[in-house]
């Protein structure tokens, strides 16, 4: 390793004695509030540190950093770094009592002048990792316009979990080329009103499924069951009235037409209620017809008895007529 005195071209080693130097150079420091700096030449790697036991991660300094084409002076503002190569991106890894940060500047052509690096990641002293956010409040926090997490297999097929800021949705998507090309949205969750879409990114209901649902059981809540059909004051249409209605409208009374169903869809709860209502109406019609049938049966039995009585009387009359002597004709 070759050390250079110029601070612009390469930071110089001021003191020898840090623990990092024990590992890298085999030399030890003695002072409690020392600073150290060294770099590689030729190369673009820099290390700078401070042992100030009262230092608390102020706005202008961190305790130390490892820079790749990135270095700074003691009194430079936080996040401002020089470089030694115009066309190589700057990258710095900083650490302090407040955690660790990854900083970068990728613009080409200005990397020798002092520029402010952007924070890429932040690992706080509480163990919270932030990507695109400073001081992450949770164990893992991502901040971007449309943050995505991709899980890709060896063939490049990827499942992507995305938060879409424009629609305030969580989306599960299918991508290919290891998350490089979008295919389709498999499921979405609207964070404003809790609507879930499967096969669509624009759910119109609490659960909007584009496709087939398979379930062992579906339980539908009803606000009102149609047992009102059996109340004494229920106005049951006569079959003649139903016949006239069907002839005119081509569908049952109280049921939407086919065009309305095709346009608006069918509510499962409402349709089950209406179907049960029609079943109960049919039950009343059946009861009425059964009673009428029983009355007709009674009338038929009575008529049969009358006919039998008439037949018996007729047989007697025939016998009487046949028993009278006939006059001889001359």
Secondary structure by P-SEA (a helix, b strand, c coil): ccccccccccccccccccaaaaaaccccccccbbbbbbbbccccbbbbbbbcccccccccccccbbbccccccccccccccccccccbbbbbbbbcccbbbbbbbccccccccbbbbbbccccccccbbbcccccccccccccccbbbbbbbcccccbbbbbbbccccbbbbbcccccccccccccbbbccccbbbbcccccccccccccbbbbbcbbbbbbccccccccccccccccaaaaaaaaaacccccccccaaaaaaccccaaaaaaaaaaaaaaaaaaaaaaaaaaaaaaaaaaaaaaaaaaaaaaaaaaaaaaaabbbbbcc
